[in-house]
């Protein structure tokens, strides 16, 4: 088996209010051999509980989407658990234009 490292990079977005971070999100830009263009992975969207429902997450994710488009990504992936408690989050992703495209399979270490 041959192994070759593939470069990637990450960008951290944060929102502050009165000098205190109230939310953050990450965009990882990755490549594979199937496409010339990179793809984006949206990860760890977090908003402080007291600031949820006020548009902070929308601002973060829209900034990530714009950057992924600017970087020429052919897709942007966002994952969310299917544990029965996340339907509101899943509906929110759909409203932002994401499609429910499949399942996430995960191996924790």
C-alpha positions in Angstrom: 0.0 0.0 0.0 1.3 3.5 -0.9 0.6 6.5 1.3 0.8 10.1 0.2 0.1 13.1 2.4 -2.4 15.6 1.0 -2.4 19.2 2.1 -5.3 20.8 3.7 -6.0 24.0 5.7 -8.5 25.3 8.2 -10.0 28.7 8.9 -11.6 29.5 12.2 -14.4 32.0 12.3 -15.6 33.7 15.5 -18.1 36.3 16.5 -17.5 38.6 19.5 -19.8 40.8 21.5 -18.3 43.4 23.8 -14.9 41.7 23.5 -16.2 38.2 24.4 -16.5 35.4 21.9 -20.1 34.3 21.5 -19.7 31.8 18.7 -17.4 30.1 16.3 -17.2 27.8 13.3 -14.4 26.1 11.3 -14.0 25.7 7.6 -11.6 23.0 6.5 -10.4 23.0 2.8 -9.4 19.6 1.5 -8.6 17.9 -1.8 -8.9 14.5 -3.3 -8.0 12.9 -6.6 -11.6 12.8 -7.9 -11.9 16.6 -8.4 -9.5 19.4 -9.3 -11.3 21.7 -7.0 -11.2 21.4 -3.2 -14.1 20.7 -1.0 -15.1 22.3 2.3 -16.0 20.8 5.6 -18.0 22.9 8.0 -17.3 21.8 11.5 -18.0 22.8 15.2 -20.6 25.5 14.8 -21.1 26.7 18.3 -23.1 29.6 19.7 -23.4 30.5 23.4 -26.8 29.5 24.7 -27.7 33.1 25.5 -27.2 34.2 21.9 -28.9 31.4 20.1 -31.9 32.3 17.9 -30.6 35.8 17.1 -28.9 35.1 13.8 -25.3 34.6 15.0 -25.1 31.1 13.6 -26.5 32.3 10.3 -23.8 34.9 10.1 -21.1 32.4 10.7 -22.3 29.8 8.3 -23.0 32.3 5.6 -19.4 33.5 5.9 -18.2 29.9 5.6 -20.3 29.4 2.6 -19.0 32.5 0.9 -15.4 31.6 1.6 -15.9 28.0 0.3 -17.4 29.5 -2.9 -14.5 32.0 -3.1 -12.0 29.1 -2.7 -13.7 27.3 -5.6 -15.0 24.4 -3.6 -17.2 21.9 -5.5 -19.1 21.1 -2.3 -19.4 22.0 1.3 -20.2 19.3 3.8 -21.8 19.9 7.2 -22.5 17.1 9.6 -25.0 16.8 12.5 -25.8 13.9 14.7 -29.0 11.8 14.2 -29.7 11.3 17.8 -33.3 12.4 17.8 -32.5 15.8 19.5 -31.2 17.7 16.5 -34.2 18.1 14.2 -34.2 21.9 14.7 -30.6 22.0 13.7 -31.2 19.8 10.7 -34.2 22.0 9.6 -31.9 25.1 9.9 -29.3 23.5 7.6 -32.0 22.8 5.1 -33.2 26.4 5.2 -29.6 27.5 4.5 -29.6 25.5 1.3 -27.9 22.3 2.4 -29.5 19.0 1.4 -29.8 15.9 3.6 -27.5 13.8 1.5 -26.8 10.7 3.6 -25.5 9.3 6.8 -22.3 10.0 8.7 -20.4 7.0 9.8 -18.0 7.7 12.6 -15.3 5.8 14.6 -14.4 7.4 17.9 -11.0 6.8 19.5 
